[in-house]
Structure formats: C-alpha cells, structure tokens
Amino acid sequence: MADVPGTLATYTIDRLAYSLNPPLLFVAVDFDGGGRFRCELTDATPEEAAIGLRVEMTFRKLVTAGGIHNYFWKAKPARGSLASSAGGE
C-alpha cells in the first residue's frame, strides 16, 4: 500500500496530544481500490487539511527514545494537491 494513493476521508486536529510539530493532524485515508488506514497527516497545516484531499504515504520518524528511532507510515498531500486546491474552482 506504500505506493497506492488515497483520499482523506476524515480528520481531527488534536492540540493536546504530544507531537514534534503540533498540532497533531490525525486522519483516515481511503486508498484507491479499497482499504482504510488511520495515521498522522504530515507536511500540511490544519488549514490545508480537508476531506477529499488527495494523499500519498511516506515513511517518517515518529519518536526517538533511548537513542532508538521509531518510524511508521504517515500520509502527506499528494504532489500538486495543495496547489490545485489553493486556486479554488
């Protein structure tokens, strides 16, 4: 699923949970062809998060504890999806 694009189905903005880059944008992604995944949205501001936003997956560091890095999948806006939504229709 790493190379399968998807659409942001729903999201929440969490200003209380710990995050390296607050606030935490927690999303549900519906993948093209089926499947849903809950994860963090990265490389986007709360104002850019929107239902219907096209996203792709990226492998990113979550935390470092005791010198050990923990990586996992995050969603990020698909190339060009923020630029196309900024201009409106």
Beta strands, then each sheet from edge to edge (+ up, - down):
strand 1: 6-14
strand 2: 24-31
strand 3: 36-40
strand 4: 54-65
strand 5: 68-77
sheet 1: 3+ 2- 1+ 4- 5+
end
